[in-house]
Amino acid sequence: MATINFVPDDYLQQRQSSRANVLYLMMLTAMIGAIGVTFGFIKMRQKAVLSELEQLDLRMKQTQQQLAELEQLEKQRVTMMKTMVTTAELLEPIPRSVLLASLTNNLPSGASLVEFKLQEKEITVARPAAQAPASQYQAKAAAPTKQPSQPTTTVESSLDIRGIAPSDIQVASYIARLSSSILFDQVALVESKEEEIEGLKFRQFRLSAVLKPNLTLSKDDIDSIRKTQQELL
């Protein structure tokens, strides 16, 4: 038996078209929503990146500022070191450079200075006791003015000198020269022994000395010592 369809074809096509339009609209809505979500995610990521860039820029500025402060501190340290060295040279009665120059100038021919050390230590010296009065009258007169004697403290600068020489003759000559110098006192031989390197024999010596107390060199003395060293060089 044949089926008779009373629905017009135009109506069916219109319904199919409406369904298709609804489907397309849903797909479009879903696509727009996906695009919106993607765009929102991109904007969020962009804000996060911008925030990180701002923090990085801030850190770079802070780092540059710290580097500038470090450079300024380094300049101040160098300036302070120069000031300290200059002050030390002014305060020292005998500058270290002049002391080394004097040790070098007095070396005999063939001898060489290997090392020297300067050590300073405080020494307490007791004042001499007052002389006993000759009579009872003098004792009574001196009694009210008698004050207890206090020990005085002085600074002793000792030297430890090491060097090499061809023989003991040069070592003895070096000791004699240092003893006659205006700088040194109590120059003594601590050790002298024979050494041999590649078939060459020499004397390795060690001396001890003390700087003369209360010694202050004039500018002419310092200039003379340095001039002698330059002539030897």
C-alpha positions as CSV (number, residue, x, y, z in Angstrom):
1,M,0.0,0.0,0.0
2,A,1.5,3.3,-1.0
3,T,2.2,6.0,1.8
4,I,0.6,9.3,1.1
5,N,2.5,12.3,2.6
6,F,0.3,15.2,3.1
7,V,3.2,17.5,4.3
8,P,4.4,19.8,1.6
9,D,8.0,19.5,0.4
10,D,8.6,23.2,1.1
11,Y,7.8,22.7,4.7
12,L,10.2,19.8,5.1
13,Q,13.0,21.7,3.4
14,Q,12.3,24.7,5.7
15,R,12.4,22.5,8.8
16,Q,15.7,21.0,7.6
17,S,17.0,24.4,6.9
18,S,16.0,25.7,10.3
19,R,17.7,22.7,12.0
20,A,20.8,23.4,10.0
21,N,20.8,27.0,10.9
22,V,20.3,26.2,14.6
23,L,23.3,23.7,14.4
24,Y,25.4,26.3,12.6
25,L,24.5,28.9,15.2
26,M,25.4,26.5,18.1
27,M,28.7,25.7,16.4
28,L,29.3,29.5,15.9
29,T,28.5,30.1,19.5
30,A,30.8,27.4,20.6
31,M,33.6,28.7,18.4
32,I,33.1,32.3,19.6
33,G,33.1,31.0,23.2
34,A,36.3,29.1,22.5
35,I,37.9,32.2,20.9
36,G,36.8,34.3,23.9
37,V,38.3,31.8,26.4
38,T,41.5,31.6,24.3
39,F,41.6,35.4,24.1
40,G,41.1,35.7,27.9
41,F,43.8,33.2,28.5
42,I,46.2,35.1,26.2
43,K,45.3,38.4,28.0
44,M,46.0,36.8,31.4
45,R,49.3,35.4,30.1
46,Q,50.2,38.7,28.6
47,K,49.5,40.4,32.0
48,A,51.6,37.8,33.8
49,V,54.5,38.3,31.3
50,L,54.2,42.1,31.6
51,S,54.3,41.8,35.4
52,E,57.4,39.6,35.2
53,L,59.0,42.1,32.9
54,E,58.2,44.9,35.3
55,Q,59.7,42.9,38.2
56,L,62.8,42.1,36.1
57,D,63.2,45.7,35.1
58,L,62.9,46.7,38.8
59,R,65.5,44.1,39.7
60,M,67.8,45.3,37.0
61,K,67.5,48.9,38.3
62,Q,68.1,47.8,41.8
63,T,71.2,45.8,40.6
64,Q,72.5,48.8,38.7
65,Q,72.0,50.9,41.8
66,Q,73.8,48.3,44.0
67,L,76.7,48.2,41.5
68,A,76.9,51.9,41.5
69,E,77.0,51.9,45.3
70,L,79.7,49.2,45.2
71,E,81.8,51.2,42.8
72,Q,81.4,54.2,45.1
73,L,82.4,52.2,48.1
74,E,85.4,50.8,46.2
75,K,86.5,54.3,45.3
76,Q,86.1,55.3,49.0
77,R,88.0,52.3,50.1
78,V,90.9,53.1,47.7
79,T,90.9,56.7,48.9
80,M,90.9,55.6,52.5
81,M,93.7,53.2,51.9
82,K,95.8,55.9,50.3
83,T,95.0,58.2,53.2
84,M,95.9,55.4,55.7
85,V,99.2,54.7,53.9
86,T,100.0,58.4,53.8
87,T,99.1,58.9,57.5
88,A,101.1,55.8,58.5
89,E,104.2,57.2,56.6
90,L,103.7,60.5,58.4
91,L,103.3,58.9,61.8
92,E,106.1,56.4,61.4
93,P,109.5,57.9,62.4
94,I,111.1,55.6,59.8
95,P,109.1,54.7,56.8
96,R,109.3,51.1,55.7
97,S,110.5,52.0,52.3
98,V,113.4,53.9,53.8
99,L,114.2,51.0,56.1
100,L,114.3,48.6,53.2
101,A,116.5,51.0,51.2
102,S,118.9,51.3,54.1
103,L,119.2,47.5,54.4
104,T,119.8,47.2,50.7
105,N,122.3,50.0,50.5
106,N,124.5,48.4,53.2
107,L,124.8,45.1,51.4
108,P,128.4,44.2,50.5
109,S,129.3,43.0,47.0
110,G,127.8,39.6,46.2
111,A,125.4,39.6,49.1
112,S,121.6,39.7,48.6
113,L,118.7,40.4,50.9
114,V,116.1,37.6,50.9
115,E,113.6,38.6,53.5
116,F,113.2,40.9,56.5
117,K,110.5,41.2,59.1
118,L,109.8,44.1,61.4
119,Q,108.1,43.4,64.7
120,E,107.1,46.0,67.3
121,K,106.5,45.2,71.0
122,E,105.9,47.3,74.1
123,I,108.5,47.1,76.8
124,T,107.8,48.4,80.3
125,V,110.8,50.1,81.8
126,A,110.9,50.8,85.6
127,R,112.1,54.3,86.5
128,P,115.2,54.4,88.7
129,A,114.5,54.6,92.4
130,A,115.1,57.9,94.1
131,Q,118.3,58.4,95.9
132,A,118.2,58.2,99.7
133,P,118.5,61.6,101.4
134,A,121.8,62.4,103.0
135,S,120.3,63.7,106.2
136,Q,117.1,63.5,108.2
137,Y,116.3,67.2,107.3
138,Q,116.4,66.3,103.6
139,A,114.3,63.3,104.2
140,K,111.6,65.4,106.0
141,A,111.8,68.1,103.2
142,A,111.4,65.5,100.5
143,A,108.7,63.5,102.2
144,P,105.7,65.8,101.3
145,T,106.8,66.0,97.6
146,K,107.6,62.3,97.2
147,Q,105.5,60.6,94.5
148,P,105.3,56.9,93.7
149,S,107.4,56.1,90.7
150,Q,105.5,54.6,87.7
151,P,107.0,52.4,85.0
152,T,107.2,53.8,81.5
153,T,106.2,51.9,78.4
154,T,108.3,52.2,75.2
155,V,108.0,50.5,71.8
156,E,110.9,48.4,70.6
157,S,111.1,47.6,66.9
158,S,113.1,44.5,66.2
159,L,114.3,43.2,62.8
160,D,114.7,39.7,61.5
161,I,117.0,39.9,58.4
162,R,117.7,36.9,56.1
163,G,120.0,36.9,53.1
164,I,122.7,35.1,51.2
165,A,126.4,35.9,50.7
166,P,129.4,34.3,49.0
167,S,131.2,33.8,52.4
168,D,131.3,34.7,56.0
169,I,133.5,37.7,55.2
170,Q,130.6,39.4,53.4
171,V,128.3,38.5,56.3
172,A,130.7,40.0,58.8
173,S,131.0,43.1,56.6
174,Y,127.3,43.5,56.5
175,I,127.0,43.2,60.2
176,A,129.7,45.9,60.6
177,R,127.9,48.2,58.1
178,L,124.5,47.9,59.8
179,S,126.1,48.4,63.2
180,S,127.6,51.7,62.0
181,S,124.3,52.9,60.5
182,I,122.3,55.6,62.1
183,L,119.2,53.4,62.1
184,F,120.2,50.1,63.7
185,D,121.4,48.9,67.0
186,Q,122.3,45.5,68.6
187,V,123.0,43.9,65.2
188,A,123.9,40.2,65.9
189,L,124.4,37.0,63.9
190,V,121.6,34.5,64.6
191,E,122.6,31.8,62.1
192,S,125.0,31.2,59.2
193,K,125.1,28.0,57.3
194,E,126.5,26.7,54.0
195,E,124.1,25.9,51.2
196,E,124.8,24.5,47.7
197,I,122.6,24.8,44.6
198,E,123.8,23.4,41.2
199,G,127.3,23.2,42.4
200,L,127.5,26.7,43.7
201,K,128.2,27.2,47.4
202,F,127.0,30.2,49.4
203,R,126.3,31.3,53.0
204,Q,122.7,31.6,54.1
205,F,122.6,34.0,57.0
206,R,120.1,35.4,59.5
207,L,120.6,38.5,61.5
208,S,118.7,40.3,64.3
209,A,118.7,44.0,64.9
210,V,116.8,46.7,66.8
211,L,115.9,50.1,65.6
212,K,117.4,52.9,67.6
213,P,114.9,54.3,70.0
214,N,113.5,57.8,69.7
215,L,115.1,58.1,66.3
216,T,113.5,60.5,63.8
217,L,115.0,61.0,60.4
218,S,115.0,64.3,58.7
219,K,113.9,64.9,55.1
220,D,117.5,65.2,54.0
221,D,118.4,61.8,55.6
222,I,115.5,60.1,53.9
223,D,116.3,61.7,50.5
224,S,119.9,60.6,50.9
225,I,119.0,57.0,51.6
226,R,116.6,56.8,48.7
227,K,119.1,58.5,46.4
228,T,121.8,56.0,47.3
229,Q,119.3,53.1,46.6
230,Q,118.5,54.6,43.2
231,E,122.2,54.9,42.3
232,L,122.7,51.2,43.3
233,L,119.8,50.2,41.0
